[in-house]
Amino acid sequence: MVMNVPPITPIISTLSQTTQPPNSRTMSINTQSSQSSLLACSPAAAAAAPSLLQQVGMAGSAAVITVSFVHPVDVVKTRIQVSPEYAALGMGGTVKKVVGSEGVLAMWKGVNAAWLREASYTSLRLGLYEPCKIAFGCTTPENTTFVKKFLAGSAAGALGSLAGNPFDVLKTKMMTAEGKTTPSIVGTAKDLFAHQGIGGFYRGIDSNVMRAMVLNGTKMACYDQTKGYVVQYTGLAKSSLITQFISAVAAGFFMTCTVSPFDMVRTRLMNQPADAKIYNNAVDCFVKICKNEGPLTLWRGFMPIWSRFASRPLFSSLSLNSSVDSWV
């Protein structure tokens, strides 16, 4: 009689499953869950991106700190733009004349108006840049193009200039006030309001919006682009001080080239006497400058403008990168 013997392999398999400890599967599942929990609780996973309000607040704080250091350059730049005398003296001569006749503190004339301007204009200009990038479709490195970054920077700059224009007007008038007496922001505001009403605080709004769009678009796009090239070709870290310095200087140069004409027109419009109107609008100012003083006048004060622009992105990026992962 022949007996049919069942295959040995299924029996061994069945025995191994039967002899497996009853809690081993549960322990395996619990181990995987524990690992997932540890990963979820890690600092990298727990770190959340800053909110829009936090970005605006941190950008404004960094800008107020920055302007306290670079304001003297702004005073020199503005004096050169509005006066042929200072233009002939250059940066060094202007500093010597202002300090000699008005004192060292004259280099910080209008700094309180500059603080308010930075707290409004720059906080929105920088804080809204990342949200604007997302709105223009910059969601991944692949679809983040130069044009999209330029448009995002321009939109953020235009929105910021609407909020900061009144303080820009006051700052410009206070910086150009000669004499040992430092004009007060309240007195300047009262004088302007008495002669021109609320509209006086929005002098040069057209040129200021255009300037802000070109400035922010050029700054953000060029800073981004240069930073990428520096990291790519040198191997330096994105957060390296050398990387940020090179990017800031390069972006500042291109900003000066594109922004100078708008900056000149804006300064001339805002610095008009409170009781007089020399220019009707940005176009009229542009035409009169070119006709009466020559087209190159639009780039008067190139070096102080570049110095100011080159230093501002560096200070701002250092302050912001310490509290925000990346703003450009």
QUIJO-V65477 format. One line per field, one symbol per residue. burial: I if it has 9 or more other C-alpha atoms within 8 Angstrom, else O. Layout:
BEGIN
burial=???
END
This chain:
BEGIN
burial=OOOOOOOOOOOOOOOOOOOOOOOOOOOOOOOOOOOOOOOOOOOOIOOOOOOIOOIIIIIIIIIIOIIIOIIIIIIIIIIIIIOOOIIOIIIOIIIOOIIOOIIOOIIIIIIOIIIIIIIIIIIIIIIIIIIIIIOIIIOOOOOIOOOIIIIIIIIIIIIIIIIIIIIIIIIIIIIIOOOOOIIOIOOIIOIIIOIIIOOIIIIIIOIIIIIIIIIIIIIIIIIIIIIIOIIOOOOIOIOOOOIIIIIIIIIIIIIIOIIIIIIIIIIIIIIIOIOOOOOOIIOIIIOIIIOOOOOOIIIIIIOIIIIIIIIIIIIIIOIIIOOIOOIO
END
